[in-house]
């Protein structure tokens, strides 16, 4: 009798242990969770199971997890969302950012800096989108989305991007609606003419499909007025990328009046109206002379993004974390920097299921260290700021799976 009782007790214990052992596939312990959507900025544990965030709580028992990540002294944030990258890579000579050699394969440049979602900003147009989807979207581990170029051929460079007869809003909207899981809006870029047609046709495509547009305002002499763009042509929710750039040769107006060291009044009005200001750092699209006065005035970017391509990544841009660190050094507080790289871009591209660590959300998570040392942050003009801190990616988790671990902080160690 006694033996039977012990056997039953043993069985109950084993079952309980087995169930407990499976509560979490990954448990992130002891990190400071910064989750702007949920107003979190405190030390919490994060439990993940079956690709979802299962629990965010003060102290979760490590015995309940198969794998435990020691995040003490680190920041735990939602996986980063870069809404301006160029990942329609290919081997076609002279194809620039559209199936060409200047664009980059996403997986090689995303996970190592905490990015789990990247939006290709106009590499593909309605005519080349199927190739982009087949080659890149289907074959990448990174979540790849698209701002479809209003030019059918996308960013093939040169004259291809000046052909207003190839900027068809109906065809663009048709492809976007057929590929709603992949396309999040439309892109206008590199147009060098005194003509509103590219912007207006993109907005028309946006209206037909209920999606935002992203504007790289190109250039012309004299420049088209920014005030008219923000207040007359764009809709609330539309995105102005390369917000902090000053181009050579008076071809585009700037958001900051550098003489007065102030953000222009119509820009503040545009923000109130709901125009989104995106960094889109790129090779030539960020000047401290614009960004410093803006940040001083509290005019933070809505979204931080890279404009990633072979040129920018080897120039002053580097990667998402380098830009985030730059804005932090300029005086933007860390929760705002994280918000502009997670929850805000998720809302801008209407993917509110991403960019936060709510219970039941997709488990896209990034873990960062704030490295201490002497760091230099320069821009395309050579102006340099010095900083003592810099973000470094320790781990990236995508859909509940570890996809990058810099220092082996998972136990047992993540082995690919
Ligand atoms: Zn770009």
Boltz pocket constraint, residues with backbone or C-beta under 6 A from the ligand:
constraints:
  - pocket:
      binder: B
      contacts: [[A, 84], [A, 85], [A, 86], [A, 121], [A, 282], [A, 307]]
      max_distance: 6.0
